């Protein structure tokens, strides 16, 4: 569940870890990768999106990538690098793309890179495949994104994190909702523990 969909700050950076075997070629993100993960959406002002995170809030991006590799549990999935783009650079390069803050209860750094206009690719007659965004859009986005793979490049990316505006309405909204969620979670856990202790007492 998304807490908000608001434009990211120009000074921020959208990042996405790369773990899939087809994600890179000659140290560039492949169009095939974008074609797979830039998904068409409906009932939104934009027509397609690919998920990622905001660097200003993603202090744990390394551990998130490692956990995802472990969750998949397949040898050919491993951490290969990070794709990123400065928000201001993206908006200057193409008016068709933008980054929206879309924090969730599980990840308040979550952000979608969206395409406002993303026509679907033509499917072969008689072949059932899930809808995919046209090659013009995926090729354009692949050409904009930068990839860092070496350790010193990743360290440099980490150092380019900008501080978040703790007073902005968007940040206050996320913080308030997260605090409420934490309170509800702790209250539920406390009630559960009380019920367990009560049940144990009855058995004794």
Secondary structure, 3 states (H helix, E strand, C coil): CECCCEECCCCCEEEEEECCCCCEECCEECHHHHHHHCEECCCCCCCEEEEEEECCCCCCHHHHHHHHHHHHCCCCCCCCEEEEEEHHHHHHHCCCEEEEECCECCCCCEEEEEECCCCECCCCCCCCCCCCECHHHHHHHHHHCEEECCHHHHHHHHHCCCCCCCCCHHHHHHHHHHHHHHHHHHHHHHHHHHHHHHHHHHHC
